[in-house]
Amino acid sequence: MRADGSVQTRMTHDDEWNIWFPHISPDREKVAMLAYRKGDVKPSEHLPHRYVELRLMDSDGGNMRAVVSLFGGQGTMNVNSWSPDSKKFAYVRYRIRGEEV
């Protein structure tokens, strides 16, 4: 995409998952994002306590893959969490006390 917003290219598309919170690595080689199963979360919602996948893809839009499946949601990876050298990223994973997850 150009700085003025023209020439946009859609990088993510999945018929079964909604892709949220894309974060590009400092070296601009990878993008980390969350994927929610369609139907679990409406696009207008921002909810915690959902099964999500943390996905990684090349910055050209290719090679998207799930890195980990987890129970999370709001707060799991809302801010850019890449290490300065682009080799690691952080996320939050949790359990709700007394519930099977």
Buried (B, 14 or more C-beta within 10 A) or exposed (E): EEEEEEEEEEBBEEEEBBBBBBBBBEEEEBBBBBBBBEEBBEEEEEEEEBBBBBBBBEBEEEEBEEEEEBBBBBEBBBEBBBEEEBEEBEBBEBEEEEEEE
